[in-house]
Amino acid sequence: MMTTNLCTAESGKEETPMEFTVILEECEEGGYTVTCPALPGCVTEGDTYEEALQNAKEAIAGYLEAMEKQARMTPSPATVQYAKVAV
C-alpha cells in the first residue's frame, strides 16, 4: 500500500495537495497494476514501481479532472482499513 500526493496548479495558483492511497500489485508477467480505492474504476499499470506510481498520479489527476468537468463532487481521499481474514 502506498500513499501518493497529488498537487494541481491552475491559474498559477497551487492548491493544497490531496493524498490518495494506491494499491500496487505485482503482475505475474512483470510490472504492477495500481488501483485507488477512493476512486472507483481508477486503475493503471506500469512496467516498474516508479513508472506505476507516476502513472497512478496521472490517472488520479485525470479522474479528478473528469469529475470536475462533469460537475460532480470531488471525492475526499477515503480512509481505508485493511485486515487479514483466515478461512
C-alpha atoms as a printed R data frame, in Angstrom:
   type eleno elety resid chain resno       x       y       z
1  ATOM     1    CA   MET     A     1   0.000   0.000   0.000
2  ATOM     2    CA   MET     A     2   1.339   3.394  -0.944
3  ATOM     3    CA   THR     A     3   0.061   6.916  -0.409
4  ATOM     4    CA   THR     A     4   0.711   9.327  -3.223
5  ATOM     5    CA   ASN     A     5   0.467  13.123  -3.246
6  ATOM     6    CA   LEU     A     6  -1.404  14.918  -5.969
7  ATOM     7    CA   CYS     A     7  -0.904  18.626  -6.370
8  ATOM     8    CA   THR     A     8  -2.567  20.687  -9.055
9  ATOM     9    CA   ALA     A     9  -1.796  24.186 -10.141
10 ATOM    10    CA   GLU     A    10  -4.454  26.088 -12.041
11 ATOM    11    CA   SER     A    11  -4.263  29.724 -12.989
12 ATOM    12    CA   GLY     A    12  -0.829  29.929 -11.401
13 ATOM    13    CA   LYS     A    13  -2.329  29.019  -8.039
14 ATOM    14    CA   GLU     A    14  -1.051  25.994  -6.186
15 ATOM    15    CA   GLU     A    15  -3.704  24.043  -4.349
16 ATOM    16    CA   THR     A    16  -3.246  22.012  -1.214
17 ATOM    17    CA   PRO     A    17  -2.059  18.518  -2.145
18 ATOM    18    CA   MET     A    18  -4.578  15.717  -1.845
19 ATOM    19    CA   GLU     A    19  -3.293  12.350  -0.705
20 ATOM    20    CA   PHE     A    20  -4.803   9.150  -2.039
21 ATOM    21    CA   THR     A    21  -3.929   5.614  -1.054
22 ATOM    22    CA   VAL     A    22  -2.991   3.452  -4.020
23 ATOM    23    CA   ILE     A    23  -2.507  -0.299  -4.075
24 ATOM    24    CA   LEU     A    24   0.297  -1.703  -6.212
25 ATOM    25    CA   GLU     A    25   0.021  -5.371  -7.128
26 ATOM    26    CA   GLU     A    26   2.886  -7.176  -8.836
27 ATOM    27    CA   CYS     A    27   1.785  -8.904 -12.045
28 ATOM    28    CA   GLU     A    28   2.903 -12.429 -12.932
29 ATOM    29    CA   GLU     A    29   4.111 -11.220 -16.332
30 ATOM    30    CA   GLY     A    30   6.041  -8.376 -14.682
31 ATOM    31    CA   GLY     A    31   5.169  -4.824 -13.814
32 ATOM    32    CA   TYR     A    32   2.480  -3.538 -11.493
33 ATOM    33    CA   THR     A    33  -1.257  -2.904 -11.556
34 ATOM    34    CA   VAL     A    34  -2.316   0.100  -9.489
35 ATOM    35    CA   THR     A    35  -5.773   0.844  -8.070
36 ATOM    36    CA   CYS     A    36  -7.058   3.726  -5.962
37 ATOM    37    CA   PRO     A    37  -9.777   2.549  -3.531
38 ATOM    38    CA   ALA     A    38 -11.185   6.072  -3.092
39 ATOM    39    CA   LEU     A    39 -11.778   6.447  -6.845
40 ATOM    40    CA   PRO     A    40 -13.815   3.516  -8.220
41 ATOM    41    CA   GLY     A    41 -12.563   2.449 -11.642
42 ATOM    42    CA   CYS     A    42  -9.279   4.352 -11.352
43 ATOM    43    CA   VAL     A    43  -6.816   1.685 -12.480
44 ATOM    44    CA   THR     A    44  -3.449   1.935 -14.201
45 ATOM    45    CA   GLU     A    45  -0.230  -0.017 -14.584
46 ATOM    46    CA   GLY     A    46   3.490   0.354 -15.088
47 ATOM    47    CA   ASP     A    47   6.494  -1.748 -16.005
48 ATOM    48    CA   THR     A    48   8.440  -0.552 -12.944
49 ATOM    49    CA   TYR     A    49   7.424   0.559  -9.452
50 ATOM    50    CA   GLU     A    50   8.364   4.156 -10.251
51 ATOM    51    CA   GLU     A    51   6.502   4.145 -13.574
52 ATOM    52    CA   ALA     A    52   3.433   2.646 -11.886
53 ATOM    53    CA   LEU     A    53   3.417   5.421  -9.264
54 ATOM    54    CA   GLN     A    54   3.837   8.124 -11.912
55 ATOM    55    CA   ASN     A    55   1.003   6.597 -13.948
56 ATOM    56    CA   ALA     A    56  -1.129   6.490 -10.789
57 ATOM    57    CA   LYS     A    57  -0.614  10.228 -10.244
58 ATOM    58    CA   GLU     A    58  -1.626  10.908 -13.852
59 ATOM    59    CA   ALA     A    59  -4.649   8.596 -13.618
60 ATOM    60    CA   ILE     A    60  -5.835  10.249 -10.395
61 ATOM    61    CA   ALA     A    61  -5.375  13.729 -11.895
62 ATOM    62    CA   GLY     A    62  -7.351  12.684 -14.986
63 ATOM    63    CA   TYR     A    63 -10.093  11.136 -12.854
64 ATOM    64    CA   LEU     A    64 -10.460  14.311 -10.772
65 ATOM    65    CA   GLU     A    65 -10.433  16.495 -13.889
66 ATOM    66    CA   ALA     A    66 -13.217  14.400 -15.445
67 ATOM    67    CA   MET     A    67 -15.249  14.673 -12.223
68 ATOM    68    CA   GLU     A    68 -14.815  18.443 -12.281
69 ATOM    69    CA   LYS     A    69 -15.881  18.713 -15.948
70 ATOM    70    CA   GLN     A    70 -18.977  16.643 -15.207
71 ATOM    71    CA   ALA     A    71 -19.722  18.951 -12.267
72 ATOM    72    CA   ARG     A    72 -19.581  16.057  -9.849
73 ATOM    73    CA   MET     A    73 -18.370  16.489  -6.328
74 ATOM    74    CA   THR     A    74 -14.668  15.769  -5.974
75 ATOM    75    CA   PRO     A    75 -14.281  12.791  -3.659
76 ATOM    76    CA   SER     A    76 -12.292  13.096  -0.482
77 ATOM    77    CA   PRO     A    77  -9.486  10.636  -0.008
78 ATOM    78    CA   ALA     A    78 -11.054   7.726   1.842
79 ATOM    79    CA   THR     A    79  -9.682   6.176   4.953
80 ATOM    80    CA   VAL     A    80  -9.132   2.553   4.057
81 ATOM    81    CA   GLN     A    81  -8.603  -0.160   6.615
82 ATOM    82    CA   TYR     A    82  -7.004  -3.461   5.759
83 ATOM    83    CA   ALA     A    83  -7.391  -6.683   7.702
84 ATOM    84    CA   LYS     A    84  -6.457 -10.327   7.152
85 ATOM    85    CA   VAL     A    85  -9.171 -12.922   7.416
86 ATOM    86    CA   ALA     A    86  -8.444 -16.630   7.722
87 ATOM    87    CA   VAL     A    87 -10.909 -19.041   6.072
